[in-house]
Amino acid sequence: MPRRTRFLPALAAALLLAPAGFGAFDNELIPPQLPQGQREKLQNFLKEHEKPKDFLPPDARVIGSPPGGRDIGGKDKPARPVKQFLVQITPHRPVPGQEEVRRADVTYFRPNPEKGKPGIAVRYTVDLATGKQVGQTEVLLNGNTPLAREELADAVALAREKFAAVQTLYKEHDRNTIRWEYLQFTVRRKHEPHEPGDRVVSLVFTAPGRDGQAPPAPVRVVVNLTKGVVLPGGK
């Protein structure tokens, strides 16, 4: 069975349905403790790297082995556009005698253009004084990369599209009153339909009672984003 790895409080689904590309949410991932000049350099780096051409970056250093021994492909030119989502910006710790942080790691998640195959995490190290990359690009094959906002929006959309109980909840209640919580899973071994490397999330949808009535029962689903599958969730 999947292993639970991450939880965040409930959010309104509408807050996550925003267009892809560099924007306000990417700015929110920039550590607020960084000086304005460094923040601007990071913003410039993100803008320059928001549209990848290749699934596997050329000349990147690959870290780890494909999850579950699965083929991730990516050697040929992808038939579909390559997407990527910014998931994490981590400043390096300052060294003794160094007054401020000088570098940061920027991590993206790239879904596999071939449906059903696992994606990859791509990590760059950025010089905060220049906004330019230093060192070699790294591809992480089996790290526990957090879900991106865009992935959560996709998971909610899949649940609404493919799960009847979620459709009923949205039909009978104002969408602005519906809330959901999520829990990300890490799949360690194959358990149909999930395989190691799949992006899997558990969602719990809730709505308030109307006209003095008790609220409806929570609707629980499990969404496999890699395979586009929606299943009933456990209690």
FENMO-V49634 format. One record per residue. N is the residue number from 0. RES is the residue in one letter. SS is DSSP state (h for helix, s for strand, l for the rest). PHI is phi in whole degrees, 0 to 359 (999 if undefined). OMEGA is omega in radians with two decimals (NA if undefined). Layout:
{{N	RES	SS	PHI	OMEGA} {N	RES	SS	PHI	OMEGA}}
//
This chain:
{{0	M	l	999	3.10} {1	P	l	299	3.10} {2	R	s	257	-3.12} {3	R	s	286	-3.08} {4	T	s	229	-2.99} {5	R	s	205	3.11} {6	F	s	215	3.01} {7	L	s	229	-3.13} {8	P	s	299	-3.12} {9	A	s	297	3.07} {10	L	s	223	3.03} {11	A	l	287	-3.12} {12	A	h	300	-3.10} {13	A	h	299	-3.11} {14	L	h	289	-3.08} {15	L	h	261	-3.07} {16	L	l	273	-3.10} {17	A	l	235	-3.11} {18	P	l	295	3.13} {19	A	l	287	3.13} {20	G	l	104	-3.10} {21	F	l	293	-3.14} {22	G	l	194	-3.04} {23	A	h	299	-3.10} {24	F	h	293	3.07} {25	D	h	298	3.08} {26	N	h	299	-3.14} {27	E	h	295	3.13} {28	L	h	281	3.08} {29	I	l	287	-3.08} {30	P	l	306	-3.06} {31	P	l	293	-3.11} {32	Q	l	284	-3.13} {33	L	l	286	3.07} {34	P	l	300	-3.09} {35	Q	h	304	3.14} {36	G	h	299	3.11} {37	Q	h	292	3.11} {38	R	h	299	3.13} {39	E	h	294	3.10} {40	K	h	296	3.08} {41	L	h	295	3.10} {42	Q	h	301	3.12} {43	N	h	297	3.11} {44	F	h	298	-3.12} {45	L	h	297	3.12} {46	K	h	296	-3.12} {47	E	h	289	-3.05} {48	H	l	247	-3.03} {49	E	l	284	-3.09} {50	K	l	235	3.14} {51	P	l	287	3.10} {52	K	l	264	-3.07} {53	D	l	243	3.05} {54	F	l	293	3.05} {55	L	l	263	-3.13} {56	P	l	300	3.12} {57	P	l	300	3.05} {58	D	l	64	3.11} {59	A	l	282	3.05} {60	R	s	271	-3.10} {61	V	s	270	-3.12} {62	I	s	245	3.14} {63	G	l	92	3.12} {64	S	l	244	-3.13} {65	P	l	304	-3.10} {66	P	h	301	3.13} {67	G	h	66	-3.11} {68	G	h	70	-3.07} {69	R	l	283	3.08} {70	D	l	278	3.11} {71	I	l	263	3.12} {72	G	l	65	3.06} {73	G	l	90	-3.12} {74	K	l	280	3.11} {75	D	l	267	3.11} {76	K	l	297	-3.06} {77	P	l	293	3.12} {78	A	l	287	3.14} {79	R	l	248	3.09} {80	P	l	300	3.12} {81	V	l	275	3.08} {82	K	l	255	2.99} {83	Q	l	210	-3.11} {84	F	s	233	3.06} {85	L	s	290	-3.09} {86	V	s	240	-3.03} {87	Q	s	196	2.98} {88	I	s	232	-3.03} {89	T	s	237	3.09} {90	P	s	293	3.02} {91	H	l	287	3.08} {92	R	l	288	3.10} {93	P	l	293	3.12} {94	V	l	269	3.13} {95	P	l	306	-3.12} {96	G	l	85	3.12} {97	Q	l	261	-3.01} {98	E	l	283	-3.10} {99	E	l	217	3.09} {100	V	l	294	-3.09} {101	R	l	247	-3.12} {102	R	s	221	3.08} {103	A	s	212	3.04} {104	D	s	265	3.09} {105	V	s	247	-3.07} {106	T	s	243	3.05} {107	Y	s	246	2.93} {108	F	s	250	3.10} {109	R	s	246	3.02} {110	P	l	296	-3.13} {111	N	l	289	3.09} {112	P	l	299	3.09} {113	E	l	269	-3.06} {114	K	l	304	3.10} {115	G	l	96	3.12} {116	K	l	265	-3.10} {117	P	l	291	3.09} {118	G	l	272	-3.11} {119	I	s	225	2.96} {120	A	s	256	-3.14} {121	V	s	242	-3.08} {122	R	s	240	3.06} {123	Y	s	244	2.96} {124	T	s	255	-3.02} {125	V	s	245	2.99} {126	D	s	281	-3.04} {127	L	l	286	3.09} {128	A	l	278	-3.08} {129	T	l	245	-3.05} {130	G	l	76	-3.12} {131	K	s	254	3.11} {132	Q	s	289	3.00} {133	V	s	236	-3.14} {134	G	s	77	-3.03} {135	Q	s	267	3.01} {136	T	s	296	-3.14} {137	E	s	244	3.03} {138	V	s	250	-3.12} {139	L	s	257	-3.04} {140	L	l	270	-3.03} {141	N	l	222	3.06} {142	G	l	275	3.09} {143	N	l	272	-3.09} {144	T	l	281	-3.14} {145	P	l	299	3.03} {146	L	l	290	3.07} {147	A	l	276	3.09} {148	R	h	303	-3.12} {149	E	h	296	3.11} {150	E	h	293	3.10} {151	L	h	296	3.09} {152	A	h	299	3.09} {153	D	h	296	3.14} {154	A	h	296	3.11} {155	V	h	296	3.13} {156	A	h	297	3.11} {157	L	h	297	3.13} {158	A	h	299	3.13} {159	R	h	292	-3.10} {160	E	h	281	-2.91} {161	K	h	245	-3.07} {162	F	l	240	-3.00} {163	A	h	300	-3.10} {164	A	h	295	3.08} {165	V	h	290	3.09} {166	Q	h	301	3.14} {167	T	h	296	-3.14} {168	L	h	300	3.14} {169	Y	h	288	3.12} {170	K	h	287	-3.04} {171	E	h	266	-3.10} {172	H	l	226	3.04} {173	D	l	298	-3.07} {174	R	h	300	-3.14} {175	N	h	287	3.12} {176	T	h	263	-3.12} {177	I	l	276	3.12} {178	R	s	238	3.08} {179	W	s	214	3.05} {180	E	s	240	3.13} {181	Y	s	225	3.10} {182	L	s	220	3.14} {183	Q	s	277	3.10} {184	F	s	251	2.90} {185	T	s	250	-3.10} {186	V	l	270	-3.10} {187	R	l	268	3.11} {188	R	l	215	-3.07} {189	K	l	296	3.11} {190	H	s	211	-2.98} {191	E	l	316	-0.02} {192	P	l	270	-3.02} {193	H	s	275	3.07} {194	E	l	228	3.07} {195	P	l	307	-3.11} {196	G	l	97	3.09} {197	D	l	291	3.05} {198	R	l	267	-3.02} {199	V	s	235	-3.12} {200	V	s	223	3.04} {201	S	s	263	3.14} {202	L	s	239	3.04} {203	V	s	237	-3.14} {204	F	s	263	3.10} {205	T	s	226	3.09} {206	A	l	218	3.13} {207	P	l	284	3.05} {208	G	l	290	-3.14} {209	R	l	241	3.06} {210	D	l	53	3.09} {211	G	l	78	-3.14} {212	Q	l	275	3.09} {213	A	l	293	3.11} {214	P	l	295	3.10} {215	P	l	293	3.11} {216	A	l	297	3.08} {217	P	l	302	3.09} {218	V	s	255	-3.07} {219	R	s	247	3.11} {220	V	s	223	3.01} {221	V	s	240	-3.10} {222	V	s	247	3.02} {223	N	s	262	-3.08} {224	L	l	291	-3.12} {225	T	l	295	-3.08} {226	K	l	258	3.14} {227	G	l	71	-3.06} {228	V	s	250	3.08} {229	V	s	238	-3.10} {230	L	s	234	3.02} {231	P	s	297	3.10} {232	G	l	267	3.10} {233	G	l	282	3.14} {234	K	l	276	NA}}
//
